Amino acid sequence: MAVTRQISQYARGRVIRRLSRSVPWIGAVVALAAIGSAVRRKGLFGGALDTALDVIPGVGAVKNACEAIRGRDFIKDKRVPFPAPRDA
Protein backbone atom coordinates (compact mmCIF):
# COMPACT_ATOMS: atom_id res chain seq x y z
CA MET A 1 0.00 0.00 0.00
CA ALA A 2 2.81 2.44 0.86
CA VAL A 3 4.57 1.77 -2.44
CA THR A 4 1.38 2.53 -4.40
CA ARG A 5 0.96 5.81 -2.53
CA GLN A 6 4.57 6.80 -3.16
CA ILE A 7 4.22 6.04 -6.85
CA SER A 8 1.03 8.11 -7.09
CA GLN A 9 2.65 11.03 -5.24
CA TYR A 10 5.67 10.86 -7.53
CA ALA A 11 3.48 10.79 -10.64
CA ARG A 12 1.33 13.66 -9.35
CA GLY A 13 4.46 15.72 -8.64
CA ARG A 14 5.78 15.11 -12.16
CA VAL A 15 2.47 16.15 -13.74
CA ILE A 16 2.23 19.31 -11.62
CA ARG A 17 5.84 20.23 -12.40
CA ARG A 18 5.28 19.74 -16.13
CA LEU A 19 2.08 21.82 -16.08
CA SER A 20 3.73 24.62 -14.10
CA ARG A 21 6.50 24.82 -16.69
CA SER A 22 4.01 25.04 -19.56
CA VAL A 23 1.86 27.84 -18.07
CA PRO A 24 4.05 30.69 -19.42
CA TRP A 25 3.93 29.15 -22.88
CA ILE A 26 0.14 28.93 -22.75
CA GLY A 27 0.02 32.65 -21.94
CA ALA A 28 2.32 33.40 -24.86
CA VAL A 29 0.11 31.45 -27.25
CA VAL A 30 -2.97 33.35 -26.05
CA ALA A 31 -1.18 36.69 -26.46
CA LEU A 32 -0.06 35.81 -29.98
CA ALA A 33 -3.59 34.74 -30.87
CA ALA A 34 -4.84 38.17 -29.74
CA ILE A 35 -2.29 40.21 -31.72
CA GLY A 36 -4.77 40.93 -34.51
CA SER A 37 -7.28 42.64 -32.25
CA ALA A 38 -4.52 44.53 -30.42
CA VAL A 39 -3.15 45.90 -33.70
CA ARG A 40 -6.64 46.94 -34.82
CA ARG A 41 -7.31 48.75 -31.52
CA LYS A 42 -3.89 50.27 -30.86
CA GLY A 43 -2.30 50.58 -34.29
CA LEU A 44 0.67 48.63 -35.62
CA PHE A 45 3.35 49.88 -33.23
CA GLY A 46 1.14 50.04 -30.12
CA GLY A 47 -0.44 46.64 -30.77
CA ALA A 48 2.91 44.98 -31.44
CA LEU A 49 4.44 46.53 -28.30
CA ASP A 50 1.44 45.57 -26.16
CA THR A 51 1.56 41.98 -27.42
CA ALA A 52 5.35 41.78 -27.02
CA LEU A 53 5.02 42.78 -23.36
CA ASP A 54 2.20 40.28 -22.84
CA VAL A 55 4.22 37.43 -24.36
CA ILE A 56 7.14 37.80 -21.92
CA PRO A 57 6.44 35.60 -18.87
CA GLY A 58 6.28 37.62 -15.68
CA VAL A 59 6.37 40.99 -17.46
CA GLY A 60 2.98 40.36 -19.06
CA ALA A 61 1.47 39.27 -15.76
CA VAL A 62 2.76 42.36 -13.95
CA LYS A 63 1.62 44.64 -16.80
CA ASN A 64 -1.87 43.15 -16.81
CA ALA A 65 -2.14 43.35 -13.02
CA CYS A 66 -1.10 47.01 -13.04
CA GLU A 67 -3.57 47.76 -15.83
CA ALA A 68 -6.33 46.06 -13.86
CA ILE A 69 -5.51 48.09 -10.75
CA ARG A 70 -5.28 51.38 -12.72
CA GLY A 71 -8.40 50.60 -14.72
CA ARG A 72 -6.86 51.58 -18.07
CA ASP A 73 -4.20 50.46 -20.53
CA PHE A 74 -0.60 51.67 -20.51
CA ILE A 75 -0.68 51.81 -24.31
CA LYS A 76 -3.73 53.80 -25.36
CA ASP A 77 -6.07 52.78 -28.16
CA LYS A 78 -5.80 54.81 -31.32
CA ARG A 79 -8.24 57.68 -31.66
CA VAL A 80 -11.19 57.08 -33.94
CA PRO A 81 -12.87 60.27 -35.14
CA PHE A 82 -16.61 60.37 -34.61
CA PRO A 83 -18.63 60.61 -37.81
CA ALA A 84 -20.34 63.94 -38.45
CA PRO A 85 -24.02 63.90 -37.47
CA ARG A 86 -26.42 63.67 -40.37
CA ASP A 87 -29.23 66.18 -40.75
CA ALA A 88 -32.56 64.51 -40.25
PDB file as gemmi writes it, atoms N, CA and C in Angstrom:
CRYST1    1.000    1.000    1.000  90.00  90.00  90.00 P 1                      
ATOM      1  N   MET A   1       0.821  -1.193   0.000  1.00  0.00           N  
ATOM      2  CA  MET A   1       0.000   0.000   0.000  1.00  0.00           C  
ATOM      3  C   MET A   1       0.866   1.257   0.000  1.00  0.00           C  
ATOM      4  N   ALA A   2       1.940   1.268   0.767  1.00  0.00           N  
ATOM      5  CA  ALA A   2       2.806   2.436   0.860  1.00  0.00           C  
ATOM      6  C   ALA A   2       3.520   2.688  -0.466  1.00  0.00           C  
ATOM      7  N   VAL A   3       3.884   1.614  -1.160  1.00  0.00           N  
ATOM      8  CA  VAL A   3       4.567   1.767  -2.438  1.00  0.00           C  
ATOM      9  C   VAL A   3       3.621   2.398  -3.467  1.00  0.00           C  
ATOM     10  N   THR A   4       2.375   1.969  -3.476  1.00  0.00           N  
ATOM     11  CA  THR A   4       1.385   2.526  -4.401  1.00  0.00           C  
ATOM     12  C   THR A   4       1.196   4.017  -4.136  1.00  0.00           C  
ATOM     13  N   ARG A   5       1.131   4.402  -2.882  1.00  0.00           N  
ATOM     14  CA  ARG A   5       0.959   5.809  -2.525  1.00  0.00           C  
ATOM     15  C   ARG A   5       2.185   6.623  -2.942  1.00  0.00           C  
ATOM     16  N   GLN A   6       3.365   6.089  -2.755  1.00  0.00           N  
ATOM     17  CA  GLN A   6       4.573   6.801  -3.156  1.00  0.00           C  
ATOM     18  C   GLN A   6       4.633   6.985  -4.674  1.00  0.00           C  
ATOM     19  N   ILE A   7       4.234   5.948  -5.389  1.00  0.00           N  
ATOM     20  CA  ILE A   7       4.222   6.038  -6.851  1.00  0.00           C  
ATOM     21  C   ILE A   7       3.219   7.091  -7.303  1.00  0.00           C  
ATOM     22  N   SER A   8       2.043   7.114  -6.699  1.00  0.00           N  
ATOM     23  CA  SER A   8       1.033   8.109  -7.092  1.00  0.00           C  
ATOM     24  C   SER A   8       1.483   9.524  -6.739  1.00  0.00           C  
ATOM     25  N   GLN A   9       2.142   9.705  -5.599  1.00  0.00           N  
ATOM     26  CA  GLN A   9       2.652  11.027  -5.238  1.00  0.00           C  
ATOM     27  C   GLN A   9       3.752  11.464  -6.205  1.00  0.00           C  
ATOM     28  N   TYR A  10       4.608  10.544  -6.576  1.00  0.00           N  
ATOM     29  CA  TYR A  10       5.672  10.858  -7.530  1.00  0.00           C  
ATOM     30  C   TYR A  10       5.075  11.261  -8.881  1.00  0.00           C  
ATOM     31  N   ALA A  11       4.108  10.497  -9.352  1.00  0.00           N  
ATOM     32  CA  ALA A  11       3.477  10.791 -10.645  1.00  0.00           C  
ATOM     33  C   ALA A  11       2.747  12.131 -10.589  1.00  0.00           C  
ATOM     34  N   ARG A  12       2.049  12.398  -9.500  1.00  0.00           N  
ATOM     35  CA  ARG A  12       1.333  13.659  -9.346  1.00  0.00           C  
ATOM     36  C   ARG A  12       2.319  14.833  -9.347  1.00  0.00           C  
ATOM     37  N   GLY A  13       3.439  14.676  -8.666  1.00  0.00           N  
ATOM     38  CA  GLY A  13       4.462  15.721  -8.638  1.00  0.00           C  
ATOM     39  C   GLY A  13       5.033  15.993 -10.022  1.00  0.00           C  
ATOM     40  N   ARG A  14       5.253  14.938 -10.795  1.00  0.00           N  
ATOM     41  CA  ARG A  14       5.776  15.107 -12.157  1.00  0.00           C  
ATOM     42  C   ARG A  14       4.782  15.849 -13.039  1.00  0.00           C  
ATOM     43  N   VAL A  15       3.503  15.499 -12.920  1.00  0.00           N  
ATOM     44  CA  VAL A  15       2.474  16.148 -13.736  1.00  0.00           C  
ATOM     45  C   VAL A  15       2.358  17.624 -13.356  1.00  0.00           C  
ATOM     46  N   ILE A  16       2.338  17.918 -12.072  1.00  0.00           N  
ATOM     47  CA  ILE A  16       2.229  19.307 -11.622  1.00  0.00           C  
ATOM     48  C   ILE A  16       3.448  20.115 -12.068  1.00  0.00           C  
ATOM     49  N   ARG A  17       4.622  19.539 -11.976  1.00  0.00           N  
ATOM     50  CA  ARG A  17       5.836  20.227 -12.402  1.00  0.00           C  
ATOM     51  C   ARG A  17       5.797  20.514 -13.895  1.00  0.00           C  
ATOM     52  N   ARG A  18       5.353  19.551 -14.673  1.00  0.00           N  
ATOM     53  CA  ARG A  18       5.282  19.737 -16.128  1.00  0.00           C  
ATOM     54  C   ARG A  18       4.255  20.806 -16.485  1.00  0.00           C  
ATOM     55  N   LEU A  19       3.103  20.804 -15.805  1.00  0.00           N  
ATOM     56  CA  LEU A  19       2.082  21.819 -16.078  1.00  0.00           C  
ATOM     57  C   LEU A  19       2.560  23.209 -15.677  1.00  0.00           C  
ATOM     58  N   SER A  20       3.258  23.307 -14.548  1.00  0.00           N  
ATOM     59  CA  SER A  20       3.727  24.620 -14.105  1.00  0.00           C  
ATOM     60  C   SER A  20       4.772  25.194 -15.053  1.00  0.00           C  
ATOM     61  N   ARG A  21       5.526  24.340 -15.701  1.00  0.00           N  
ATOM     62  CA  ARG A  21       6.504  24.817 -16.688  1.00  0.00           C  
ATOM     63  C   ARG A  21       5.836  25.237 -17.982  1.00  0.00           C  
ATOM     64  N   SER A  22       4.668  24.704 -18.300  1.00  0.00           N  
ATOM     65  CA  SER A  22       4.009  25.035 -19.556  1.00  0.00           C  
ATOM     66  C   SER A  22       3.092  26.241 -19.442  1.00  0.00           C  
ATOM     67  N   VAL A  23       2.779  26.708 -18.240  1.00  0.00           N  
ATOM     68  CA  VAL A  23       1.860  27.836 -18.069  1.00  0.00           C  
ATOM     69  C   VAL A  23       2.357  29.092 -18.784  1.00  0.00           C  
ATOM     70  N   PRO A  24       3.625  29.502 -18.675  1.00  0.00           N  
ATOM     71  CA  PRO A  24       4.049  30.694 -19.422  1.00  0.00           C  
ATOM     72  C   PRO A  24       3.888  30.544 -20.929  1.00  0.00           C  
ATOM     73  N   TRP A  25       4.082  29.356 -21.446  1.00  0.00           N  
ATOM     74  CA  TRP A  25       3.928  29.146 -22.883  1.00  0.00           C  
ATOM     75  C   TRP A  25       2.468  29.257 -23.295  1.00  0.00           C  
ATOM     76  N   ILE A  26       1.570  28.811 -22.449  1.00  0.00           N  
ATOM     77  CA  ILE A  26       0.142  28.930 -22.754  1.00  0.00           C  
ATOM     78  C   ILE A  26      -0.237  30.398 -22.835  1.00  0.00           C  
ATOM     79  N   GLY A  27       0.276  31.211 -21.910  1.00  0.00           N  
ATOM     80  CA  GLY A  27       0.017  32.649 -21.944  1.00  0.00           C  
ATOM     81  C   GLY A  27       0.567  33.299 -23.199  1.00  0.00           C  
ATOM     82  N   ALA A  28       1.730  32.864 -23.642  1.00  0.00           N  
ATOM     83  CA  ALA A  28       2.323  33.404 -24.857  1.00  0.00           C  
ATOM     84  C   ALA A  28       1.484  33.059 -26.079  1.00  0.00           C  
ATOM     85  N   VAL A  29       0.957  31.855 -26.124  1.00  0.00           N  
ATOM     86  CA  VAL A  29       0.109  31.447 -27.248  1.00  0.00           C  
ATOM     87  C   VAL A  29      -1.167  32.281 -27.279  1.00  0.00           C  
ATOM     88  N   VAL A  30      -1.755  32.529 -26.116  1.00  0.00           N  
ATOM     89  CA  VAL A  30      -2.972  33.348 -26.050  1.00  0.00           C  
ATOM     90  C   VAL A  30      -2.672  34.777 -26.497  1.00  0.00           C  
ATOM     91  N   ALA A  31      -1.546  35.326 -26.061  1.00  0.00           N  
ATOM     92  CA  ALA A  31      -1.176  36.687 -26.460  1.00  0.00           C  
ATOM     93  C   ALA A  31      -0.945  36.777 -27.963  1.00  0.00           C  
ATOM     94  N   LEU A  32      -0.290  35.795 -28.538  1.00  0.00           N  
ATOM     95  CA  LEU A  32      -0.058  35.811 -29.984  1.00  0.00           C  
ATOM     96  C   LEU A  32      -1.356  35.637 -30.768  1.00  0.00           C  
ATOM     97  N   ALA A  33      -2.296  34.899 -30.194  1.00  0.00           N  
ATOM     98  CA  ALA A  33      -3.586  34.738 -30.867  1.00  0.00           C  
ATOM     99  C   ALA A  33      -4.368  36.054 -30.853  1.00  0.00           C  
ATOM    100  N   ALA A  34      -4.111  36.911 -29.874  1.00  0.00           N  
ATOM    101  CA  ALA A  34      -4.839  38.168 -29.738  1.00  0.00           C  
ATOM    102  C   ALA A  34      -4.135  39.340 -30.405  1.00  0.00           C  
ATOM    103  N   ILE A  35      -3.036  39.100 -31.122  1.00  0.00           N  
ATOM    104  CA  ILE A  35      -2.288  40.214 -31.718  1.00  0.00           C  
ATOM    105  C   ILE A  35      -3.110  40.962 -32.764  1.00  0.00           C  
ATOM    106  N   GLY A  36      -3.960  40.272 -33.477  1.00  0.00           N  
ATOM    107  CA  GLY A  36      -4.769  40.926 -34.507  1.00  0.00           C  
ATOM    108  C   GLY A  36      -5.688  41.988 -33.936  1.00  0.00           C  
ATOM    109  N   SER A  37      -6.375  41.652 -32.857  1.00  0.00           N  
ATOM    110  CA  SER A  37      -7.283  42.639 -32.254  1.00  0.00           C  
ATOM    111  C   SER A  37      -6.504  43.769 -31.593  1.00  0.00           C  
ATOM    112  N   ALA A  38      -5.333  43.474 -31.029  1.00  0.00           N  
ATOM    113  CA  ALA A  38      -4.521  44.525 -30.415  1.00  0.00           C  
ATOM    114  C   ALA A  38      -4.024  45.507 -31.468  1.00  0.00           C  
ATOM    115  N   VAL A  39      -3.623  45.013 -32.632  1.00  0.00           N  
ATOM    116  CA  VAL A  39      -3.153  45.895 -33.703  1.00  0.00           C  
ATOM    117  C   VAL A  39      -4.308  46.738 -34.234  1.00  0.00           C  
ATOM    118  N   ARG A  40      -5.487  46.164 -34.353  1.00  0.00           N  
ATOM    119  CA  ARG A  40      -6.641  46.935 -34.819  1.00  0.00           C  
ATOM    120  C   ARG A  40      -7.002  48.047 -33.832  1.00  0.00           C  
ATOM    121  N   ARG A  41      -6.930  47.751 -32.527  1.00  0.00           N  
ATOM    122  CA  ARG A  41      -7.314  48.748 -31.522  1.00  0.00           C  
ATOM    123  C   ARG A  41      -6.238  49.788 -31.274  1.00  0.00           C  
ATOM    124  N   LYS A  42      -4.962  49.382 -31.293  1.00  0.00           N  
ATOM    125  CA  LYS A  42      -3.885  50.265 -30.857  1.00  0.00           C  
ATOM    126  C   LYS A  42      -2.977  50.733 -31.986  1.00  0.00           C  
ATOM    127  N   GLY A  43      -3.195  50.254 -33.194  1.00  0.00           N  
ATOM    128  CA  GLY A  43      -2.295  50.584 -34.293  1.00  0.00           C  
ATOM    129  C   GLY A  43      -1.174  49.557 -34.357  1.00  0.00           C  
ATOM    130  N   LEU A  44      -0.369  49.645 -35.398  1.00  0.00           N  
ATOM    131  CA  LEU A  44       0.668  48.630 -35.621  1.00  0.00           C  
ATOM    132  C   LEU A  44       1.725  48.645 -34.522  1.00  0.00           C  
ATOM    133  N   PHE A  45       2.289  49.814 -34.231  1.00  0.00           N  
ATOM    134  CA  PHE A  45       3.350  49.883 -33.230  1.00  0.00           C  
ATOM    135  C   PHE A  45       2.816  49.596 -31.827  1.00  0.00           C  
ATOM    136  N   GLY A  46       1.707  50.228 -31.458  1.00  0.00           N  
ATOM    137  CA  GLY A  46       1.143  50.037 -30.120  1.00  0.00           C  
ATOM    138  C   GLY A  46       0.669  48.615 -29.895  1.00  0.00           C  
ATOM    139  N   GLY A  47       0.031  48.017 -30.891  1.00  0.00           N  
ATOM    140  CA  GLY A  47      -0.444  46.645 -30.767  1.00  0.00           C  
ATOM    141  C   GLY A  47       0.696  45.650 -30.679  1.00  0.00           C  
ATOM    142  N   ALA A  48       1.744  45.878 -31.482  1.00  0.00           N  
ATOM    143  CA  ALA A  48       2.905  44.984 -31.436  1.00  0.00           C  
ATOM    144  C   ALA A  48       3.634  45.102 -30.100  1.00  0.00           C  
ATOM    145  N   LEU A  49       3.777  46.332 -29.593  1.00  0.00           N  
ATOM    146  CA  LEU A  49       4.442  46.534 -28.303  1.00  0.00           C  
ATOM    147  C   LEU A  49       3.627  45.926 -27.168  1.00  0.00           C  
ATOM    148  N   ASP A  50       2.317  46.124 -27.195  1.00  0.00           N  
ATOM    149  CA  ASP A  50       1.444  45.566 -26.162  1.00  0.00           C  
ATOM    150  C   ASP A  50       1.516  44.042 -26.159  1.00  0.00           C  
ATOM    151  N   THR A  51       1.483  43.436 -27.324  1.00  0.00           N  
ATOM    152  CA  THR A  51       1.560  41.981 -27.423  1.00  0.00           C  
ATOM    153  C   THR A  51       2.935  41.466 -27.018  1.00  0.00           C  
ATOM    154  N   ALA A  52       3.992  42.200 -27.393  1.00  0.00           N  
ATOM    155  CA  ALA A  52       5.348  41.779 -27.018  1.00  0.00           C  
ATOM    156  C   ALA A  52       5.509  41.771 -25.503  1.00  0.00           C  
ATOM    157  N   LEU A  53       4.950  42.759 -24.830  1.00  0.00           N  
ATOM    158  CA  LEU A  53       5.020  42.777 -23.362  1.00  0.00           C  
ATOM    159  C   LEU A  53       4.192  41.655 -22.756  1.00  0.00           C  
ATOM    160  N   ASP A  54       3.050  41.356 -23.357  1.00  0.00           N  
ATOM    161  CA  ASP A  54       2.197  40.281 -22.838  1.00  0.00           C  
ATOM    162  C   ASP A  54       2.832  38.906 -23.021  1.00  0.00           C  
ATOM    163  N   VAL A  55       3.627  38.732 -24.060  1.00  0.00           N  
ATOM    164  CA  VAL A  55       4.223  37.426 -24.357  1.00  0.00           C  
ATOM    165  C   VAL A  55       5.315  37.070 -23.346  1.00  0.00           C  
ATOM    166  N   ILE A  56       6.023  38.067 -22.828  1.00  0.00           N  
ATOM    167  CA  ILE A  56       7.142  37.803 -21.918  1.00  0.00           C  
ATOM    168  C   ILE A  56       6.594  37.327 -20.574  1.00  0.00           C  
ATOM    169  N   PRO A  57       6.952  36.107 -20.150  1.00  0.00           N  
ATOM    170  CA  PRO A  57       6.440  35.599 -18.868  1.00  0.00           C  
ATOM    171  C   PRO A  57       6.879  36.505 -17.714  1.00  0.00           C  
ATOM    172  N   GLY A  58       5.983  36.764 -16.821  1.00  0.00           N  
ATOM    173  CA  GLY A  58       6.281  37.623 -15.676  1.00  0.00           C  
ATOM    174  C   GLY A  58       5.990  39.074 -15.997  1.00  0.00           C  
ATOM    175  N   VAL A  59       6.590  39.599 -17.065  1.00  0.00           N  
ATOM    176  CA  VAL A  59       6.366  40.991 -17.456  1.00  0.00           C  
ATOM    177  C   VAL A  59       4.904  41.193 -17.854  1.00  0.00           C  
ATOM    178  N   GLY A  60       4.379  40.261 -18.640  1.00  0.00           N  
ATOM    179  CA  GLY A  60       2.984  40.358 -19.056  1.00  0.00           C  
ATOM    180  C   GLY A  60       2.024  40.271 -17.884  1.00  0.00           C  
ATOM    181  N   ALA A  61       2.332  39.404 -16.932  1.00  0.00           N  
ATOM    182  CA  ALA A  61       1.469  39.269 -15.760  1.00  0.00           C  
ATOM    183  C   ALA A  61       1.479  40.540 -14.917  1.00  0.00           C  
ATOM    184  N   VAL A  62       2.658  41.122 -14.724  1.00  0.00           N  
ATOM    185  CA  VAL A  62       2.763  42.357 -13.946  1.00  0.00           C  
ATOM    186  C   VAL A  62       2.071  43.498 -14.682  1.00  0.00           C  
ATOM    187  N   LYS A  63       2.268  43.584 -16.005  1.00  0.00           N  
ATOM    188  CA  LYS A  63       1.623  44.638 -16.798  1.00  0.00           C  
ATOM    189  C   LYS A  63       0.107  44.532 -16.714  1.00  0.00           C  
ATOM    190  N   ASN A  64      -0.418  43.342 -16.874  1.00  0.00           N  
ATOM    191  CA  ASN A  64      -1.869  43.153 -16.814  1.00  0.00           C  
ATOM    192  C   ASN A  64      -2.422  43.424 -15.425  1.00  0.00           C  
ATOM    193  N   ALA A  65      -1.686  43.060 -14.384  1.00  0.00           N  
ATOM    194  CA  ALA A  65      -2.140  43.347 -13.023  1.00  0.00           C  
ATOM    195  C   ALA A  65      -2.167  44.852 -12.761  1.00  0.00           C  
ATOM    196  N   CYS A  66      -1.128  45.547 -13.214  1.00  0.00           N  
ATOM    197  CA  CYS A  66      -1.097  47.010 -13.039  1.00  0.00           C  
ATOM    198  C   CYS A  66      -2.213  47.685 -13.827  1.00  0.00           C  
ATOM    199  N   GLU A  67      -2.476  47.197 -15.040  1.00  0.00           N  
ATOM    200  CA  GLU A  67      -3.570  47.761 -15.831  1.00  0.00           C  
ATOM    201  C   GLU A  67      -4.920  47.510 -15.172  1.00  0.00           C  
ATOM    202  N   ALA A  68      -5.081  46.355 -14.551  1.00  0.00           N  
ATOM    203  CA  ALA A  68      -6.334  46.060 -13.861  1.00  0.00           C  
ATOM    204  C   ALA A  68      -6.516  46.957 -12.642  1.00  0.00           C  
ATOM    205  N   ILE A  69      -5.431  47.222 -11.930  1.00  0.00           N  
ATOM    206  CA  ILE A  69      -5.515  48.095 -10.754  1.00  0.00           C  
ATOM    207  C   ILE A  69      -5.787  49.531 -11.186  1.00  0.00           C  
ATOM    208  N   ARG A  70      -5.088  50.007 -12.224  1.00  0.00           N  
ATOM    209  CA  ARG A  70      -5.283  51.378 -12.717  1.00  0.00           C  
ATOM    210  C   ARG A  70      -6.640  51.558 -13.382  1.00  0.00           C  
ATOM    211  N   GLY A  71      -7.126  50.512 -14.024  1.00  0.00           N  
ATOM    212  CA  GLY A  71      -8.400  50.603 -14.723  1.00  0.00           C  
ATOM    213  C   GLY A  71      -8.285  51.088 -16.152  1.00  0.00           C  
ATOM    214  N   ARG A  72      -7.075  51.178 -16.678  1.00  0.00           N  
ATOM    215  CA  ARG A  72      -6.865  51.583 -18.068  1.00  0.00           C  
ATOM    216  C   ARG A  72      -5.548  51.003 -18.580  1.00  0.00           C  
ATOM    217  N   ASP A  73      -5.391  51.033 -19.905  1.00  0.00           N  
ATOM    218  CA  ASP A  73      -4.200  50.462 -20.528  1.00  0.00           C  
ATOM    219  C   ASP A  73      -3.015  51.412 -20.437  1.00  0.00           C  
ATOM    220  N   PHE A  74      -1.803  50.856 -20.417  1.00  0.00           N  
ATOM    221  CA  PHE A  74      -0.597  51.672 -20.513  1.00  0.00           C  
ATOM    222  C   PHE A  74      -0.453  52.230 -21.926  1.00  0.00           C  
ATOM    223  N   ILE A  75      -0.768  51.411 -22.911  1.00  0.00           N  
ATOM    224  CA  ILE A  75      -0.682  51.811 -24.311  1.00  0.00           C  
ATOM    225  C   ILE A  75      -2.104  52.105 -24.773  1.00  0.00           C  
ATOM    226  N   LYS A  76      -2.370  53.364 -25.046  1.00  0.00           N  
ATOM    227  CA  LYS A  76      -3.731  53.795 -25.361  1.00  0.00           C  
ATOM    228  C   LYS A  76      -4.176  53.287 -26.723  1.00  0.00           C  
ATOM    229  N   ASP A  77      -5.497  53.126 -26.868  1.00  0.00           N  
ATOM    230  CA  ASP A  77      -6.068  52.778 -28.157  1.00  0.00           C  
ATOM    231  C   ASP A  77      -5.939  53.980 -29.081  1.00  0.00           C  
ATOM    232  N   LYS A  78      -5.898  53.702 -30.380  1.00  0.00           N  
ATOM    233  CA  LYS A  78      -5.796  54.814 -31.325  1.00  0.00           C  
ATOM    234  C   LYS A  78      -7.123  55.568 -31.347  1.00  0.00           C  
ATOM    235  N   ARG A  79      -7.034  56.835 -31.633  1.00  0.00           N  
ATOM    236  CA  ARG A  79      -8.237  57.675 -31.661  1.00  0.00           C  
ATOM    237  C   ARG A  79      -9.007  57.409 -32.944  1.00  0.00           C  
ATOM    238  N   VAL A  80     -10.310  57.274 -32.799  1.00  0.00           N  
ATOM    239  CA  VAL A  80     -11.186  57.084 -33.942  1.00  0.00           C  
ATOM    240  C   VAL A  80     -12.089  58.301 -34.000  1.00  0.00           C  
ATOM    241  N   PRO A  81     -12.027  59.074 -35.075  1.00  0.00           N  
ATOM    242  CA  PRO A  81     -12.874  60.269 -35.137  1.00  0.00           C  
ATOM    243  C   PRO A  81     -14.348  59.872 -35.242  1.00  0.00           C  
ATOM    244  N   PHE A  82     -15.168  60.627 -34.548  1.00  0.00           N  
ATOM    245  CA  PHE A  82     -16.605  60.375 -34.609  1.00  0.00           C  
ATOM    246  C   PHE A  82     -17.134  60.881 -35.937  1.00  0.00           C  
ATOM    247  N   PRO A  83     -18.052  60.141 -36.539  1.00  0.00           N  
ATOM    248  CA  PRO A  83     -18.628  60.613 -37.805  1.00  0.00           C  
ATOM    249  C   PRO A  83     -19.485  61.859 -37.559  1.00  0.00           C  
ATOM    250  N   ALA A  84     -19.534  62.733 -38.575  1.00  0.00           N  
ATOM    251  CA  ALA A  84     -20.345  63.943 -38.451  1.00  0.00           C  
ATOM    252  C   ALA A  84     -21.809  63.559 -38.391  1.00  0.00           C  
ATOM    253  N   PRO A  85     -22.579  64.232 -37.545  1.00  0.00           N  
ATOM    254  CA  PRO A  85     -24.020  63.896 -37.469  1.00  0.00           C  
ATOM    255  C   PRO A  85     -24.734  64.278 -38.758  1.00  0.00           C  
ATOM    256  N   ARG A  86     -25.643  63.425 -39.162  1.00  0.00           N  
ATOM    257  CA  ARG A  86     -26.424  63.674 -40.368  1.00  0.00           C  
ATOM    258  C   ARG A  86     -27.633  64.533 -40.027  1.00  0.00           C  
ATOM    259  N   ASP A  87     -28.020  65.382 -40.966  1.00  0.00           N  
ATOM    260  CA  ASP A  87     -29.231  66.176 -40.751  1.00  0.00           C  
ATOM    261  C   ASP A  87     -30.440  65.306 -41.021  1.00  0.00           C  
ATOM    262  N   ALA A  88     -31.376  65.351 -40.110  1.00  0.00           N  
ATOM    263  CA  ALA A  88     -32.560  64.505 -40.250  1.00  0.00           C  
ATOM    264  C   ALA A  88     -33.659  65.200 -40.965  1.00  0.00           C  
TER     265      ALA A  88                                                      
END                                                                             
